[in-house]
Amino acid sequence: MKAVILNFTGGRENWGCQATSWGLHAFLARRLAPVGLRELSVVPFLPRHRIDRAIERRHGARIAAIQGDPAPAADDLRFLEGLAARRFGPLLDRVRGADLVVFQGEGTMGAPALYRRVAFFTLPVLARHLYGKPVFSLNQSFVTESAADAARARAIFGGFDMVALREFRSYSLVRGLGLEGALLCPDMAFVAPQDATRPPAGLPSGGYFCVTGSAALAGYDVAAYLDGLKRIADAHGLMPVFLYSRPLDRALYDSAVAAWGPAACRAISSRDAPDFRALLPVLKGAALVVGGRYHSSVSALSQGTPVIPTAGNSHKAEGLSALMGCDIPVLEHDRPEALAARADAILAAPGAARAEVAEGMARVRARIDAFGEHLAAAASARLSGRAAPPPPAMLRPAPELLQSTPTNAALYRGRAGAGLVRRWHRDDAVRAGEDLRRKLSLAHNLAVYDVPTRRL
């Protein structure tokens, strides 16, 4: 059996992308090998290129109409295939040659522009409707911003052989759209590797806690947020260690240095730790982890460390409490007293807090194990022409209606005011040069996030 992962993000600099994609890669290799997996390849989620804008400008409306059709016509599918061949080049052959296609929506799913693009939904749509491949859609959150987008998403995901969501909020949303066969399986970043590497230099010799930033920092009240972090540091004698693999998160560290002075905090970047595995011992050694980066929270929980999530740019962290069976509220960025009080409660009994995380992780692992067994059985059945077995009840719990606070909901909708502006640094010139190569060279664009095919 040959399998391919679409929308693979493990070659990116971002730690969260690495953690979730490589977790999925390892999970599939382990679970599908007993049912005949011999080759596992990927098609990366490609960075934007100028060809994307040209295609969307000319064909965006037709692309959205075809991808939103539950039964697209053969001529329309061939039209999509032609665009995909231009955009993906030889990577398209990995889809044509696969026996099983795994589409990883991750956290990208939701933006209305995605339906007009070739680089996201087109390959799984072609795999299912043109090439007749089984398509399993896994390891993802789910967001829709309008009734039209919900209808398109229902048509796309309704055509797949399996749809699994990584947290309760998205799972409930998909079930509410009428996709009753949707399953719940935790994010594959919970499947932490056992070969964590040595942590980077620069950790404080005493106690510390980690701050992870957020994709929604532009809407934060940064002064209030830093006030809450400073209260935690002062009350418990802990050094804040800012973690960033995105420039905007570095801007939060810059703001902390400006407010507190350079001796009051530390920072670890993706230049210090290019591989996410080097971040795991940093998270494990922290007293707690605070911030709006979902995968950093997940990786911290995988290491037994308590987390205090703040809002990101979608609701994905809102489902951690229900998933873990623990109390993990997503706190508001502009309430420093609440942030400090939550840290006080955790650090007043750190042993009990870590025991609660361990119990939650046991529930997560049990659900992932059950999903792995079902996935292998479903893949084997689908490829041999048999009906897939019914999933265990653990993977199809009753949907839960989860509500966000008004402050967090505004951040998810991108309607909060500007709170943090990225500051440019000298090494940004290196990034700008790399971005220019991606935009000008299509060959470089296709290769930059690609990883070797694994043969088992």
C-alpha positions in Angstrom: 0.0 0.0 0.0 1.2 3.5 -0.8 -0.2 6.4 1.2 0.2 10.2 0.8 -0.3 13.0 3.3 -1.7 16.2 1.7 -1.2 19.6 3.3 1.9 18.4 5.1 3.6 21.2 7.1 6.5 19.3 8.8 9.1 21.1 6.7 8.1 24.6 8.0 10.0 26.6 10.6 7.0 26.8 12.8 7.2 24.4 15.7 3.5 23.7 15.8 3.4 22.8 12.1 6.3 20.4 12.7 4.8 18.8 15.8 1.4 18.0 14.3 2.6 16.9 10.9 5.4 14.7 12.1 3.1 13.3 14.8 0.7 12.3 12.0 3.5 10.9 9.9 4.7 8.7 12.7 1.2 7.7 13.6 0.3 6.6 10.1 3.6 4.7 9.6 3.0 2.8 12.9 -0.7 2.1 12.5 -0.8 1.3 8.8 2.3 -0.9 8.5 0.5 -4.0 9.9 -2.1 -3.7 7.1 0.3 -3.4 4.3 1.7 0.2 4.2 5.0 0.1 2.2 5.5 3.8 1.2 4.5 7.0 2.8 4.9 10.3 0.9 3.8 13.8 1.4 2.6 16.8 -0.6 3.5 19.9 1.4 1.1 22.8 2.0 2.8 25.2 -0.4 3.8 28.8 0.4 2.1 31.4 -1.7 3.5 32.0 -5.2 2.6 34.6 -7.8 1.0 31.8 -9.9 -1.6 31.4 -7.1 -2.8 35.0 -7.5 -3.0 34.6 -11.3 -5.1 31.5 -11.1 -7.4 32.9 -8.4 -7.9 36.1 -10.3 -8.9 34.3 -13.5 -10.6 31.1 -12.2 -11.3 31.6 -8.5 -15.1 31.6 -8.9 -15.2 28.5 -11.0 -12.8 26.7 -8.6 -15.0 27.5 -5.7 -18.1 26.3 -7.6 -16.5 23.0 -8.6 -15.1 22.2 -5.2 -18.4 23.1 -3.6 -20.3 20.6 -5.8 -21.0 17.3 -4.1 -20.8 15.5 -7.5 -18.6 17.6 -9.8 -18.8 16.9 -13.6 -15.9 15.1 -15.3 -15.1 18.1 -17.5 -14.9 20.3 -14.4 -12.6 17.8 -12.6 -10.3 17.7 -15.7 -10.2 21.5 -15.6 -9.1 21.4 -11.9 -6.6 18.7 -12.7 -5.0 21.0 -15.3 -4.7 23.8 -12.8 -3.3 21.3 -10.2 -0.7 20.1 -12.7 0.5 23.7 -13.3 0.7 24.4 -9.5 2.0 21.1 -8.1 4.0 19.8 -11.0 5.5 16.3 -10.3 3.9 16.3 -6.8 0.6 15.6 -8.4 2.0 12.1 -9.3 2.2 11.2 -5.7 -1.6 11.6 -5.5 -2.2 9.7 -8.7 0.0 6.8 -7.6 -1.3 6.5 -4.0 -3.6 3.8 -2.8 -4.8 5.9 0.2 -4.9 9.7 0.5 -4.8 11.4 3.9 -5.9 15.1 3.9 -4.6 17.1 6.8 -6.7 20.2 7.2 -4.7 21.2 10.4 -5.6 24.8 11.5 -5.7 26.3 8.1 -9.3 25.3 7.4 -11.8 28.2 7.5 -10.7 31.2 5.5 -13.2 31.8 2.7 -10.4 32.4 0.2 -9.4 28.7 0.4 -12.3 27.6 -1.7 -11.0 29.7 -4.6 -7.5 28.3 -4.4 -5.9 25.3 -6.0 -3.3 24.8 -3.2 -5.7 23.5 -0.4 -8.9 21.5 -1.3 -8.2 20.7 -4.9 -5.9 17.6 -4.4 -8.3 15.8 -2.1 -11.3 16.6 -4.3 -9.4 15.2 -7.3 -8.3 12.2 -5.4 -11.8 11.3 -4.4 -13.9 12.3 -7.4 -11.5 11.9 -10.4 -9.0 9.3 -9.3 -11.4 7.2 -7.1 -9.0 7.1 -4.2 -10.1 6.6 -0.6 -9.7 10.0 1.2 -9.4 10.1 5.0 -9.5 13.7 6.4 -7.7 13.8 9.7 -5.8 16.0 12.2 -7.8 19.2 11.8 -9.9 21.9 13.2 -12.9 23.3 11.4 -14.2 26.8 10.9 -16.8 28.4 8.6 -17.5 32.1 8.3 -20.8 32.1 6.2 -23.6 29.9 5.2 -22.1 29.6 1.7 -18.8 28.4 3.1 -20.6 25.9 5.3 -22.4 24.5 2.2 -19.1 24.2 0.3 -17.4 22.6 3.3 -20.3 20.1 3.7 -20.0 19.1 0.0 -16.2 18.7 0.2 -16.0 16.8 3.5 -19.2 14.9 2.8 -17.4 13.2 -0.1 -14.5 11.8 2.0 -14.4 8.3 3.3 -13.5 9.4 6.8 -13.6 12.8 8.6 -12.0 13.2 12.0 -11.7 16.4 14.0 -9.0 17.1 16.6 -11.0 18.9 19.3 -14.6 19.1 20.6 -15.5 22.6 19.3 -14.8 21.6 15.6 -16.2 18.2 16.1 -19.5 19.6 17.3 -19.6 22.2 14.4 -19.1 19.5 11.8 -21.8 17.3 13.3 -24.1 20.3 13.3 -23.5 20.7 9.6 -25.0 17.3 9.0 -21.8 15.2 8.7 -23.0 12.7 11.3 -20.2 10.2 10.6 -17.5 12.6 11.8 -15.2 11.3 14.4 -13.2 12.8 17.3 -9.4 12.1 17.5 -7.0 14.3 19.4 -4.3 16.3 17.5 -1.3 14.2 16.5 1.0 16.7 18.3 0.0 14.8 21.4 2.0 11.9 19.9 5.3 13.3 21.1 8.4 11.6 19.8 10.6 9.7 22.2 13.8 11.0 20.8 13.6 14.6 22.1 16.9 16.4 21.5 19.0 18.5 23.9 17.4 21.8 24.8 19.0 25.0 23.4 21.3 27.1 25.5 19.9 30.2 27.3 17.5 28.6 29.8 17.6 30.3 33.2 19.3 28.3 36.0 16.4 28.8 38.3 12.7 28.2 37.8 10.9 29.5 34.7 7.6 29.5 32.9 7.1 29.6 29.1 5.2 32.2 27.1 4.2 31.1 23.6 2.6 34.1 21.9 -0.5 33.9 19.7 -1.6 34.2 16.1 -4.1 36.9 17.4 -1.5 39.1 19.2 -2.4 42.0 16.9 -5.7 42.2 18.8 -4.3 41.8 22.3 -4.1 44.5 25.0 -0.4 43.9 25.2 0.1 46.1 28.3 -2.5 44.2 30.2 -1.2 40.9 29.0 2.3 41.7 30.1 1.0 42.9 33.4 -0.5 39.4 34.0 2.7 37.7 33.0 4.8 40.0 35.3 2.5 39.2 38.2 3.2 35.5 37.7 6.9 36.0 37.5 7.0 38.2 40.7 4.7 36.2 42.8 6.5 32.9 42.2 10.0 33.9 41.4 9.9 32.5 37.9 11.7 33.8 34.8 9.4 34.2 31.8 10.9 32.4 28.8 9.4 33.6 25.5 9.2 31.1 22.7 8.8 32.1 19.1 9.0 30.7 15.7 6.9 33.5 14.2 8.0 37.1 13.9 4.8 38.4 15.6 5.6 36.3 18.7 9.0 37.8 18.8 7.4 41.3 18.9 5.8 40.2 22.2 9.2 39.5 23.6 10.5 42.8 22.3 7.6 44.5 24.2 8.5 42.6 27.4 12.1 43.7 27.1 11.0 47.3 26.6 8.7 47.2 29.6 10.8 45.2 32.0 14.4 45.4 30.8 16.5 42.7 29.1 17.5 41.0 32.4 13.9 40.2 33.4 13.2 37.6 30.7 14.7 35.2 28.1 13.8 34.1 24.6 14.2 30.9 22.6 13.5 31.2 18.9 13.3 28.7 16.0 16.8 29.8 15.1 18.0 28.5 18.5 15.9 25.3 18.2 15.1 24.6 14.5 13.7 21.2 15.3 10.5 21.1 17.5 11.9 18.1 19.4 14.5 20.4 21.1 11.6 22.4 22.5 10.1 19.4 24.3 12.6 19.4 27.2 12.1 23.2 27.5 8.3 22.7 27.9 8.8 19.8 30.3 11.1 21.8 32.6 8.7 24.7 32.8 6.5 25.3 35.9 3.7 26.1 33.4 3.1 27.3 29.9 1.0 30.4 29.0 -0.1 31.6 25.6 -2.3 31.3 22.5 -0.2 28.9 20.4 -2.3 25.8 20.4 0.4 23.3 19.5 2.8 24.6 22.1 0.0 24.0 24.6 -0.5 20.5 23.3 3.2 19.7 23.3 3.5 21.0 26.8 0.6 18.8 27.9 2.3 15.8 26.3 5.3 16.5 28.6 3.1 16.7 31.7 3.2 20.5 32.1 0.1 22.5 33.0 -1.0 25.1 30.6 -2.9 28.4 30.7 -4.2 29.0 27.1 -5.1 32.4 25.9 -6.9 33.1 22.6 -5.5 32.3 19.2 -7.1 33.1 15.9 -9.6 30.3 16.1 -11.5 28.3 18.7 -9.3 25.2 18.7 -8.0 25.7 22.3 -11.6 26.0 23.6 -12.0 22.2 23.2 -9.0 21.1 25.2 -11.0 20.9 28.5 -13.5 18.5 27.1 -10.9 16.5 25.3 -8.6 16.1 28.3 -11.4 15.9 30.9 -9.6 18.6 32.8 -10.3 22.3 33.6 -8.3 24.2 31.0 -10.1 27.5 30.4 -9.0 29.8 27.7 -8.3 33.1 29.6 -8.8 36.6 28.3 -5.7 38.6 27.4 -6.9 41.8 29.0 -7.5 40.4 32.5 -4.2 40.3 34.3 -5.7 39.5 37.7 -7.4 36.4 36.2 -4.2 35.2 34.6 -2.3 35.6 37.8 -5.0 33.9 39.8 -5.1 30.9 37.5 -1.3 30.6 37.8 -1.6 30.9 41.6 -4.1 28.0 41.7 -1.8 25.8 39.6 1.4 26.6 41.4 -0.1 26.3 44.9 -0.3 22.5 44.3 2.0 21.7 41.3 2.0 18.0 42.0 -1.8 17.8 41.9 -1.8 19.9 38.7 0.7 17.6 37.0 -1.3 14.6 38.1 -4.4 16.0 36.6 -2.5 16.6 33.3 -1.2 13.0 33.4 -4.8 11.7 33.9 -6.0 13.8 30.9 -3.1 12.5 28.8 -4.1 8.9 29.6 -7.6 9.7 28.2 -6.1 11.3 25.1 -3.8 8.4 24.4 -6.7 5.9 24.8 -8.7 7.8 22.2 -5.8 8.0 19.8 -5.1 4.3 20.2 -8.8 3.5 19.6 -8.7 5.7 16.5 -5.5 4.0 15.3 -7.1 0.6 15.4 -10.2 1.9 13.6 -8.2 3.7 11.0 -6.2 0.6 10.1 -9.4 -1.5 9.9 -11.2 1.1 7.8 -8.2 1.4 5.4 -7.9 -2.3 5.0 -11.6 -2.7 4.4 -11.8 0.2 1.9 -8.8 -1.1 -0.2 -10.2 -4.6 -0.3 -13.7 -3.4 -1.3 -15.4 -4.3 2.0 -17.5 -2.0 4.2 -15.6 -0.3 6.9 -16.4 -1.5 10.4 -18.3 0.9 12.7 -16.2 3.1 14.9 -16.0 2.6 18.6 -18.3 4.8 20.7 -15.3 6.6 22.2 -14.7 8.2 18.8 -18.3 9.4 18.4 -19.3 11.2 21.7 -22.3 13.4 21.9 -21.5 16.9 20.5 -21.1 19.6 23.1 -22.2 23.2 22.7 -19.2 25.3 23.8 -19.3 29.0 24.2 -16.5 31.6 24.0 -16.3 34.7 26.0 -17.1 37.9 24.0 -13.5 39.0 24.2 -12.1 35.7 22.8 -14.9 35.5 20.2 -13.9 38.9 18.9 -10.3 37.7 18.5 -11.4 34.6 16.6 -13.4 36.8 14.2 -10.5 39.1 13.7 -12.5 42.1 15.0 -10.4 43.1 18.0 -8.4 46.3 17.9 -4.7 46.5 16.9 -2.6 45.7 19.9 0.9 44.6 18.7 2.8 45.6 15.6 5.7 43.5 14.3 9.1 45.2 14.6 11.6 44.5 11.9 15.0 43.1 12.8 18.2 42.7 10.7 17.7 38.9 10.2 14.3 39.7 8.6 16.2 40.5 5.4 17.2 36.8 5.2 13.5 35.8 5.5 12.6 38.4 2.9 15.1 37.0 0.4 13.8 33.5 1.0 10.3 34.7 0.4 11.3 36.3 -2.8 12.8 33.1 -4.1 9.6 31.3 -3.3 7.6 33.8 -5.2 9.8 33.9 -8.3 11.0 30.3 -8.6 8.2 27.7 -8.8 10.7 24.9 -8.5 12.0 26.3 -5.3 8.5 26.9 -4.1 7.6 23.2 -4.6 10.8 21.9 -3.0 11.2 24.2 0.0 8.8 22.3 2.4 9.1 18.9 0.8 10.5 15.9 2.7 11.7 12.5 1.5 9.3 9.7 0.8 9.5 7.0 3.5 9.7 3.4 2.4 8.9 0.9 5.2 
